[in-house]
Amino acid sequence: MISSDYQAKYVVHELERVHANDDVAKLSGLMFDAQIMPTPHQVDAALFALNSPNTKGIIMADEVGLGKTIEAGIVVMQFWAERKRKILVVSPSSLRQQWSQELSEKFNLPSTVVDSSWIKIHKSFDKPGIYICSYEFANRNIQKLSAGWDLMILDEAHKLRNYYTNKKGIASSIADIAKWTNKVLLLTATPLQNKLEELYGIVSVFDKNYFHSLDVFRQRYIKSNHPYALEDLRDRMSKIAKRTLRKDAERYIKYTNRVAQTVQFTPSGDELKLYNLVDDYLHREKLWAFASSQRHLSALILRKRLGSSTFAVASTLKRIVARMEDEYSAGKVRDNRGGLVEFDARNARRHCAWVV
């Protein structure tokens, strides 16, 4: 309650004290309750995202270890302070609890991790709040998640860069949800890996018209011989993407020097015997446990387990044995493509003769 002219003047002063979007003072009040000490590049990235009201999506593409989660958290804090509190975080399922913990411990923000059990009880996302779900959950609940969000954060967003080739997968579902979102933040250290079209794909998740069309993108940036084609692409991306390299942050972040060392290891007699047995098995002309098309990958996995520990490879072999016993009981065998087909039960023991 305002009870004096002095208090009224003070309140008016606070209301008139508006900082520009690109002023670090815009975030200074937010940091009071936060348990973090953001580095200059993190503050810069957060301001970049907040200072783009006409751009629906922003790609935060700092190299691994530079704190993209902190940058996104600062943006969330600003939205929360502005009472824009319908916020959705979509991440790999294994990172949902980590997101919730980071928001609570570092930013003092409450959040709700949602899954199939939660949605059965609550039915919808009508109430304001920070909701955290997996990509799989989003793919199954497009309609319920198209509730209109103030902010949506997509962690590990490189999973969406194949959107230009797959119009019916998870990336397509996320794009449908993004239509009903005011601002989308995509966090990924690798927005581009193999093809330049992947940039088109990841941008199209939040803005299908930014590069007009895939054909136009290819003609302008891939097939073009113009000397400034790639420079033009960099300029276009600089308006919606912010990337900091480790070398750019070395002046205020002290990294631990990592030195790779090769350690000699001599296996025991039993370990060497196990290795030779598994190796001989993998070199057999025919492996009934795997389809021909899966043989190379399966051999790589077994050798990886073998290099880990005897316990790891033993559990893998036990699972293979159990699976083949089930197939044997059902009178089935795998064909070259990995499918199960019927076979003569009289020769079944010959097919599973590798199990000893």
N, C-alpha and C positions, 0 to 999 in steps of 0.2 A: 504494500500500500504506500502511495506517495503522500506524505504528510507535510511537506514544506516546499517552498519555491526552490530551495537548493537541491532537493532530491529530484524535483521535476526537471531542473536544468541538467542535472547529471544524466538522467534517463534519456533526455533528448540528445545529449552529446553522444551517448553510446549508440543510439539509433542512427545518428548521422555518420558515425565513424565506419565507413564502408571502404574496405581495401579492394584494390584491383585484383582480378583473378590471377594475375601473374606475380602477385606480391606474396612473398613468403609469410608475411604477417597474416594472411588469410588462414594459414594453418597453425599459427603460433598458439592460439587458444586451445586448439584440439589436443596439442601435445601435453597439456597440463596433466591430464589423467592417464595418458598412455605410458606404458612401461618400456619405452623404446627411446633410443637416441638415433634418429634417422640420419643417414649420411647425406651429403649434398646431392648426390645423383638420385637418391630415393625421393627426396623432396622435389627435385626437378622433374622427375617422372610423374609424380602425383599431380603437380601443378600442370604439367602437360596434358594429363587426362582431364583435369577439371577446367582447364582453359580452352576447351574445344566444344562449346555449346552447340555448334552447328554440325558436328560430326557425331554420328550415332555410335560408332565403334572406335576403340583404341586398342592397338596391339602393344603390349609391354613385352619387349623381346630382349631384355638384358641377358647377358651370358649367365650360365649356371653359377649359383652361389652369391649373386649380387643383390638378392632380396626383393624379388618381384612380389612375394607375398606381403612384405612390409609396405611396398608401394600401393598395392591394392587395398591393404588395410587402412592406409591414410585416406584413400578415396572414400572408403566405406564410412570412416569417421566423419568426413565432411558431409556426406549425404545424410548420415544419421543426425548430425547437428542441425541440418536444414530441414529436419522433419520429413525427409524423403526416405521412409523406412520400410518400403517393400523391396527387399534385396534378396537375390537368389545367387548362391554359389554352386556351380556345377564342377565336380572334380572326379578323378578316379575314386572308386569306392574305398580303396585303401587309405585315402588321404582325407576322408570326410571328418573323422574325429580329430585329426591334426589341425584342420582348419578351425574347427570349433574351439579347440584348446588355444590356438594362437589368437583368435579374436577375443577370447575371454582374458587370457593372461597378459597379452601385450597391449590390447586396446580397450579392455574393460567393456566389451560389447557382448550382449547375450545372443545366442544363436540356437537353432533347432536343427538337429540332424534328422532328416526324413527318409523313410524307407517304405516298403509295402505295408508293414504293420501299422505305421503311423498314419498313412493315408486312409486305411480302412476305418480308423477311429475318427479322424478329423475331416475327412472328405474333401476339403478345399483349402485354398491359401488366401482366404479373404482377409484375415487379420494381418496387420503390419508386423514385420519382423525380419530377421535374417535367417533364411532357410538354406540348408546345405544338403545337396543330393548328389547321387552318382549319375554318370552319363547314361547308364542302363536304365535307371529310374526315369530320367527325363525322356528317354526314347519310348517308354511304356506309358507315360502320363502326359502326353503333349497337350491335350485339351485342358487338363486341370492346371498345368503350369502356364498356360496362356492366359494368365489372370491379370496381366499388366504390371510390369515391374519397373521400379524407379532405376534399378541398377542390377545388371547380371554379370557375374564374374565367371569366366570359363578358364579353369586351371588346366595345364597340360594341353593347351588348345591346338597343338600340332596334330592331335588326333582328328581334327576337323578339316585338315588341308586337302583331303581327297574329295571334298564336297563337289568339285567340278566334274567328277567322274561317277559319283554315287549319289543319286537324287532320292534314294529311298532308305538310306542308312541313318546312323546316329547323327551325323552332321546335318542331314536334312531336317531331323526332328528339332535340333538345336536352332537351326535357322528359322523354323516355324515359330518357336517360342520367342526368338529375338524380335520378331515382328511386333510383339506387344511389349517391348522393353524400350525405355527411354535412352539408356546408355549401356553399352556392352564393353567390358574389359576382357581382352584375351591375353592370357599369360602363357608365354612359351619362349624357350631359348632357341628353338629351331623352327621358325615359321616357314623356312624353305630348306629342303634337303636334296631332292633329286631333280625336280623339274621346276622351271619358272612358273608353270601353270599353278603350282601349289600356292603361290602368292595370291593369284586370282581366286583360288578356292577358299582360302582362309578369310579373305576380305569379303567374299560374297556371302559368308555366313551372316554378316550383319548389314551388308549393303550390296545388293545384287547389281546395282547400276553404277557402282563407283568406277568400274572399268568398262562400262556399257555392256559388253558381252564377251564370251570366251573367244569368239572369232576375231573380234576387234583387238583384244588383248594379244593374241598370237600374231596378228598382222603388224601390230604397232611395236611390240617388244621382242618377239622371238624370230619372226621371219624378216623383219626389217633390217636393212643394211645401213640405216641412217646412223652417223657417228654419235648422235646425241640421244639415241633411243633409250639406252640404259640409264643415262643421266636423267632423262625425263621420268623414267620409272622410279628412280631414287627420290626425285623431287615429289612425285605423287605419294609415295609411301611415307615420306618424312612428315606429311600432314596428318597421318593416322597411326604412325608407328614410332616408338621410342626405344632405342637400343643403346645400351652402355656396355662396352667391352671391359674385361678385367684390367687391361692396360690403362684404360681411362680412369679407373678407380684406385689405382695403386698409390696415388699420392695421399689418400686418406684412409685406405684400408690395408692393414698389415696381413698379408697372406702367409700361411705356413708353407715353407718350401717342401715340396714332395720329391723325394729321391727314390727312384725305383731300384730295387736290388734283387738279384737272382740268388736264391738260396738252394744249395745242393741238398738233395734228399735221396736217401738210399732206402728203398722198400725192404721190408722183412721178407723172409722166405715165403710165408703164407700170403702176404700181399702180392708178391711177384707171381705166385701160382694163380691167385685169383685174377690178376691182370691178364695173364696168358690164356686162361680159360675163357674169359669174356672176349678177348681179342680173337681167339680161334673161332668162337661162336659167331662173332660179327662178320668173319670172313667166309662163312659157309656160303655155298652157291645159292641155296634157298633158305630163307628164313620165314617160317610159317607164322611167326608172331607179328610180322609187319607186312604191309603191302609194299610192292616194289617201289611205288612212287614215294613212300614214306621211309624207305630204308636208310637213306643218307642222313636225314634229320634224326631218326631214331637212334642211329649209331652215334651221332654227335652228342645226343642227350645222355646215352649210357656212358660214354667216355667222360663226359663232364661229371657225372655222378661218381664215376670210378676215381677221378682225380680229386673229388671232394673227401670222401671217406668210405670205408667198407660198409658202414651203416647205411649211407645214402644209396649206394648201388644195390645193397641187399634189399631195401624196401622197394626199389624200382623193379628188381627182378621178381620179387614176390607178387607185385601187382600184375606183372605180365603173366606169370604162372596162373594166378587166379582167373584172369581174363580168358586165357586159353582153355582152362578147365571148363569154364562156363560155356565157351564156344563148342568145345568137344561134347559136352553134355547135350547141347542143343543140336548136335550133328551139323555144325557149320564150320567153314574155313574162310579165310580172307582171300579175296581175289587180288589182282594186281593194282586195282584202284582203291583198295581198302574196304570194299563192301563184303558182306557175309553171304556166302552161297552154300548150298547143301553139298555134302560129299558122302562118299561111301563109308559108313561107320566101321566096316571091316578093316579099313586102312587107317582108322583114326589114330591108333597108337603110333603108327609110323609118322603121322603128321606132328605129333607132340613128343617125338622121341628125344628132343633136345632137353626136355625137363628131366633132370636127374637129381 
